[in-house]
């Protein structure tokens, strides 16, 4: 894999093409994977291919994704960065509810430390602001964990530019993880803000291609020009879009993993990029 590096938090050099571990769990991001052995193979193969940023969350499964990472990769190779999140509770498949109370976030951080088998979480992210809890209170809990040495760097997810600014009044925020892809650019303003401030932007759901992949559409034409798949082009576009983007395509299949990671070698010209 030949993706360029990004200095996450200024001191963690990660390949810009990482792996998102959400899809390793069961349907609805709930329960055990259909094929546990394949899920473990995916994680091990990702690291073999040079991935050194794996993103997960306590709510994926819930807990299943973190457990799989520990089972597949612990003791972790040097330089592997595992990012996790807290702030969403699950009541069933496909159901997500924000809980940003400081005591809850602390509890979940402690549990993630235990499940992952680490003394310090490299990147701990607030999964979603809780409208019932002041953002400063939620972020303050993360800062306390950081001061205690249980968390190295802090990140946010599913936030607006204004929420990032609010959080930065209380903490050093090194990453933002929002929905963003070729077909959905709703958070363009957030990406531009992160780029201007040197904050990593981690686009989740990075491979949606929508109408762009229709026969005769821009992705279809470019796929023939570049001998790349539409999914690879979607990832290559994100890597080209800004030097702060860190796509984390996820999959439960080794074959799809290898296809996704091969996108690191796809180079778009400025003309091709502008077409998309």
HUCORWO-V856994 format. One record per run of one state. SS is the DSSP state (@ for helix, = for strand, . for the rest). FROM is the first residue (numbers start at 1). LEN is the number of residues. If there is no record, write none. Layout:
ss->SS from->FROM len->LEN
ss->SS from->FROM len->LEN
This chain:
ss->. from->1 len->4
ss->= from->5 len->4
ss->. from->9 len->3
ss->= from->12 len->4
ss->. from->16 len->3
ss->= from->19 len->2
ss->. from->21 len->1
ss->@ from->22 len->3
ss->. from->25 len->2
ss->@ from->27 len->3
ss->= from->30 len->1
ss->. from->31 len->5
ss->@ from->36 len->13
ss->. from->49 len->4
ss->= from->53 len->3
ss->. from->56 len->5
ss->= from->61 len->1
ss->. from->62 len->2
ss->@ from->64 len->10
ss->. from->74 len->7
ss->= from->81 len->6
ss->. from->87 len->1
ss->= from->88 len->2
ss->. from->90 len->7
ss->= from->97 len->2
ss->. from->99 len->3
ss->@ from->102 len->15
ss->. from->117 len->4
ss->= from->121 len->6
ss->. from->127 len->8
ss->@ from->135 len->13
ss->. from->148 len->3
ss->= from->151 len->7
ss->. from->158 len->3
ss->@ from->161 len->8
ss->. from->169 len->4
ss->= from->173 len->7
ss->. from->180 len->1
ss->= from->181 len->1
ss->. from->182 len->2
ss->= from->184 len->1
ss->. from->185 len->3
ss->@ from->188 len->10
ss->. from->198 len->2
ss->= from->200 len->5
ss->. from->205 len->5
ss->@ from->210 len->4
ss->. from->214 len->4
ss->@ from->218 len->9
ss->. from->227 len->3
ss->@ from->230 len->12
ss->. from->242 len->3
ss->= from->245 len->1
ss->. from->246 len->8
ss->@ from->254 len->12
ss->. from->266 len->4
ss->@ from->270 len->6
ss->. from->276 len->1
